[in-house]
């Protein structure tokens, strides 16, 4: 019998709109390599920017909230694993999965800890330092309860793993560290960079100069243009994501004027999906502050820029834009929160700075100093290769799943808090859902 994975998503994945979309495709690819049949479902309307799941061999279905039709569907599908892409989807559908497919492993992919992002945002709005006591909020009660109800939760950040262990005292048996799973990079040898740049990017499928002899470097995924061919600054990110919108405003008011004063001919190109009217009003050709909307090819625009700027003042998880910059050979300037859990013990691919003055100074130096820029570029290659090794991370996760499947009953017996929460908390969710369904059927 073929193994079946059922993924319930908040939305259908948009890899060109958010890091969450790319992360989901990484998980799908990993399970497909293990010959799993995959069905992806969401109650959200399909966006024109969503990936065509059928084209990559994934069954795509639409489901309804607060409808018993889901019960019949999941019972007939009878998956061995059900993956919820955020704790909100587990709240909505977890009890239905538990009732109709009690033997299915329930996995929560947290994406990032929402309670951490919310707590940091609240501290910023109140103009004060974030403290661990800020984490004890309503978001945390819901999110940690969801982690306990699931058999395993995927945590994308080592910082968040430690936070769950120490602040919330979550048993490590319920957690698995799984960051982005990325192909290795190899920076082309400078001796090969004669005329033009070396592009070795499977997604773009192009080269602009003759490649070196076979065997001189392994397969690479990334666009590596030399320092001289890159120009201007770039930032990128979904405008619906509050940390990204705050970072753009912060750039406009506090940081960009300092950079522009020292580099009067420089521009910053700001890309992002779902650009709001408020964001468009920040566009200023005179100031070189250009709001350019959704990027047709994110890696292409990032690869053309000399430096990526990401002045994130709150947030959680791993930052897709910073990974993308390293994959494209583009150094970055970001904050401590931006770089959090992104680079292990390795030096950053650029500079980490938290004040507007330091941020601008670092951006100017990285932009103008070739030697500094090239060191930062190489640091990015090392980070991708050592922190996000696709094959190693994927193998460890698959082995964890095999162990869990062979020991599921005992695993659940050890998680009494999860059983208790499923019994009490989810019963209230069930009754509310049934009440809404009955009301809608009148």
CORCORMO-V654651 format. One record per pair of residues at least 4 apart in sequence whose ideal C-beta (glycine too) atoms are under 7 Angstrom apart, sorted by sequence separation. I is the first residue (numbers start at 0). J is the second residue. If there is no record, write none. Layout:
I	J
I	J
This chain:
8	12
13	17
16	20
18	22
19	23
20	24
21	25
22	26
23	27
24	28
25	29
26	30
27	31
28	32
31	35
45	49
53	57
68	72
69	73
70	74
71	75
72	76
84	88
86	90
87	91
88	92
89	93
92	96
93	97
94	98
95	99
96	100
97	101
112	116
113	117
114	118
115	119
116	120
117	121
118	122
119	123
120	124
121	125
129	133
135	139
137	141
138	142
139	143
140	144
141	145
142	146
143	147
144	148
145	149
156	160
157	161
158	162
159	163
160	164
161	165
162	166
163	167
169	173
187	191
192	196
206	210
211	215
224	228
236	240
241	245
242	246
243	247
244	248
245	249
246	250
247	251
248	252
249	253
250	254
251	255
254	258
255	259
256	260
258	262
259	263
274	278
276	280
296	300
297	301
298	302
299	303
300	304
318	322
319	323
320	324
321	325
322	326
323	327
333	337
335	339
338	342
347	351
353	357
354	358
355	359
356	360
357	361
358	362
359	363
360	364
361	365
362	366
363	367
364	368
368	372
369	373
370	374
371	375
372	376
373	377
374	378
375	379
377	381
378	382
379	383
380	384
381	385
382	386
383	387
384	388
388	392
389	393
390	394
391	395
392	396
393	397
394	398
395	399
396	400
397	401
398	402
399	403
400	404
401	405
402	406
403	407
406	410
407	411
408	412
409	413
410	414
414	418
415	419
416	420
417	421
418	422
419	423
420	424
421	425
422	426
424	428
425	429
426	430
427	431
428	432
429	433
430	434
431	435
432	436
433	437
434	438
435	439
436	440
30	35
52	57
63	68
83	88
111	116
122	127
134	139
154	159
164	169
169	174
187	192
192	197
198	203
211	216
224	229
238	243
249	254
250	255
274	279
283	288
284	289
317	322
324	329
333	338
342	347
352	357
14	20
31	37
53	59
63	69
83	89
122	128
146	152
154	160
163	169
191	197
237	243
238	244
259	265
282	288
294	300
301	307
352	358
365	371
13	20
14	21
30	37
52	59
62	69
96	103
122	129
164	171
198	205
199	206
236	243
258	265
281	288
282	289
311	318
324	331
364	371
365	372
403	410
411	418
12	20
198	206
282	290
96	105
154	163
198	207
281	290
309	318
338	347
352	361
14	24
27	37
62	72
83	93
119	129
187	197
321	331
365	375
12	23
118	129
122	133
163	174
196	207
197	208
279	290
309	320
350	361
12	24
93	105
121	133
195	207
196	208
255	267
278	290
309	321
321	333
39	52
195	208
234	247
307	320
338	351
160	174
194	208
81	96
118	133
350	365
118	134
160	176
234	250
274	290
321	337
335	351
349	365
250	267
307	324
331	348
332	349
334	351
39	57
89	107
118	136
274	292
330	348
331	349
332	350
333	351
334	352
335	353
81	100
115	134
117	136
157	176
201	220
203	222
318	337
330	349
334	353
37	57
38	58
39	59
40	60
41	61
42	62
114	134
154	174
191	211
199	219
200	220
267	287
269	289
321	341
332	352
37	58
41	62
42	63
86	107
117	138
152	173
154	175
200	221
266	287
267	288
268	289
269	290
270	291
272	293
38	60
40	62
42	64
73	95
78	100
81	103
114	136
151	173
152	174
153	175
154	176
155	177
200	222
247	269
265	287
267	289
269	291
270	292
301	323
307	329
309	331
311	333
312	334
314	336
69	92
73	96
77	100
80	103
86	109
146	169
155	178
266	289
268	291
270	293
301	324
306	329
310	333
311	334
313	336
317	340
318	341
325	348
79	103
80	104
81	105
82	106
83	107
84	108
114	138
143	167
151	175
153	177
198	222
270	294
306	330
307	331
308	332
309	333
310	334
312	336
317	341
31	56
70	95
74	99
78	103
79	104
83	108
85	110
113	138
114	139
298	323
302	327
304	329
306	331
311	336
4	30
24	50
69	95
73	99
74	100
80	106
82	108
84	110
143	169
147	173
197	223
297	323
301	327
302	328
306	332
311	337
332	358
349	375
64	91
73	100
146	173
196	223
259	286
302	329
348	375
114	142
196	224
243	271
259	287
298	326
301	329
309	337
70	99
113	142
187	216
196	225
298	327
332	361
11	41
27	57
112	142
251	281
270	300
332	362
348	378
4	35
6	37
8	39
10	41
185	216
247	278
347	378
348	379
2	34
3	35
9	41
11	43
16	48
134	166
185	217
196	228
268	300
346	378
2	35
3	36
4	37
5	38
6	39
7	40
8	41
10	43
13	46
15	48
192	225
232	265
234	267
238	271
255	288
332	365
345	378
2	36
9	43
11	45
183	217
185	219
231	265
233	267
237	271
238	272
239	273
244	278
247	281
348	382
1	36
11	46
13	48
131	166
184	219
231	266
232	267
233	268
234	269
235	270
236	271
237	272
238	273
330	365
13	49
14	50
184	220
187	223
231	267
235	271
237	273
238	274
268	304
345	381
12	49
13	50
184	221
186	223
231	268
238	275
251	288
345	382
11	49
12	50
38	76
107	145
182	220
107	146
238	278
342	382
345	385
267	308
107	149
330	372
343	385
106	149
109	152
343	386
105	149
106	150
109	153
111	155
115	159
342	386
105	150
106	151
107	152
108	153
109	154
110	155
111	156
330	375
104	150
107	153
109	155
330	376
106	153
112	159
115	162
310	358
328	376
330	379
90	141
328	379
308	362
325	379
86	141
90	145
93	148
86	142
89	145
254	310
306	362
325	382
326	383
250	308
325	383
86	145
89	148
235	294
306	365
89	149
250	310
306	366
23	84
249	310
305	366
235	297
246	309
249	312
246	310
246	311
235	301
246	312
233	300
245	312
5	73
233	301
245	313
242	311
5	76
233	304
242	313
232	304
242	314
3	76
5	78
231	304
232	305
234	307
3	77
4	78
7	81
229	303
231	305
232	306
233	307
234	308
3	78
9	84
229	304
230	305
234	309
3	79
4	80
5	81
6	82
7	83
8	84
9	85
222	298
229	305
232	308
2	79
7	84
4	82
6	84
9	87
224	302
9	88
8	88
222	302
7	88
26	108
236	320
7	92
235	320
22	110
19	110
202	298
203	299
200	298
257	355
257	356
254	355
258	359
262	363
265	366
253	355
257	359
261	363
224	328
254	358
258	362
262	366
221	326
222	327
223	328
254	359
258	363
220	326
221	327
222	328
221	328
120	241
232	362
179	317
178	317
184	326
179	322
226	369
226	372
226	373
29	180
25	179
25	180
159	315
22	179
156	316
155	316
156	317
155	317
158	339
158	340
157	340
156	340
123	312
123	313
186	376
186	377
120	313
119	313
186	380
119	314
184	380
116	313
116	314
116	315
184	383
115	315
184	384
183	384
181	383
112	315
111	315
111	316
183	388
110	316
181	387
180	387
182	389
178	386
179	387
181	389
178	387
180	389
180	392
180	393
178	392
177	392
177	396
17	237
16	237
175	396
17	240
48	272
175	399
172	410
172	413
173	414
151	403
150	403
16	272
150	407
150	410
150	411
147	414
147	416
148	417
147	417
148	420
147	420
148	421
144	420
148	425
144	424
15	297
21	319
104	403
104	404
18	319
17	319
104	407
97	421
94	425
93	425
94	428
94	429
90	428
29	393
33	397
65	432
67	436
65	435
66	436
65	436
65	439
